[in-house]
Amino acid sequence: MCLSLAVLLLSGCGRVYEMGPANMAPTIKTNEMIYLDRGAYRRTAPRRWDVIAFTTPTNSGLHVFRIWGLPGETIAFDGGKLQINGTNALLPTQLQRIMNVQDIVAPVSAPTVPFPYNISSNGYFVLGDNLKNSFDSRYGGEISSNWIVGRVKGK
């Protein structure tokens, strides 16, 4: 199984990108062109279920993931259920059709971060929609809000 980050290749005016590896499939397919709204979070904070792009201090490439956990929250996956601050939470209907929460902690891809996971006041917990093939917050922990570049439009 190939664990990968979604690395995007810049093309055109700096707002249209081509998806790399399939960590966001089927929502975003490999080689699909996406539009990144770099101004999306100038006046508002990122929200749960937004698809975002970010860079890291150690990798200047763009990475695309979906926000599952917000700053200050505690996130857990217990018995195949998502829990936010100790309360069961449901995936939005469109995500229920494409992913199975039980895949988050499947033995094949056992997370390396401990659950429940306490997100810092400046962090976001992100996952790829392709839960079986995504190197995300389950393995590297949260991302900093300072790393977020923008929101992927229409996803």
Secondary structure, DSSP 4 states (H G I P E B T S, - for coil): -------BEEETTTTEEE--SSTTTTTS-TT-EEEEETTTTSSS---TT-EEEEEETTEEEEEEEEEEE-TT-EEEEETTEEEETTEEEPPPHHHHTT--GGGGG-GGG--SS-SSEEPPTTEEEEE-SSTTS--SHHHH--EEGGGEEEEETT-
